[in-house]
């Protein structure tokens, strides 16, 4: 099996120790601006730079902070078509299918779920033709995939506050 994080590794990972209020504030600030300097972070939270640096490093080591990424507008980047794709699959093949799905360009997010389907994917493509190729040729063509259902996204709304989860 690949060393790349997968559906099964996230599910079995140990829960980190509880976050305190300063940790939650750090996560809220870095969610707003992942490029923020330690100096600015420390000033905003009224803690020392050494404390800010140590806490961020602890959160990274504990895999609470998985990385820092650019927040890219998919439409502005040329990916004008988005859809959620539900997938039913043969249960014995979910690991293999998950590895294949992770390797597909255009698959942005994969979640193994309970209910009337087994997985849900967020996919992005340049246009409807690209979406058709991804879903009909690539995903439905995988051994282990029983069927799919595609839900076209007409419009996406940003959450009121991406940091709201950390501001309790």
Secondary structure as UniProt FT lines:
FT   HELIX           7..12
FT   HELIX           21..32
FT   TURN            34..35
FT   HELIX           38..45
FT   HELIX           49..61
FT   TURN            62..63
FT   TURN            74..78
FT   STRAND          81..89
FT   HELIX           91..93
FT   HELIX           94..102
FT   TURN            105..106
FT   STRAND          107..112
FT   STRAND          119..125
FT   HELIX           128..132
FT   HELIX           133..139
FT   TURN            140..141
FT   TURN            143..144
FT   STRAND          145..153
FT   TURN            162..166
//
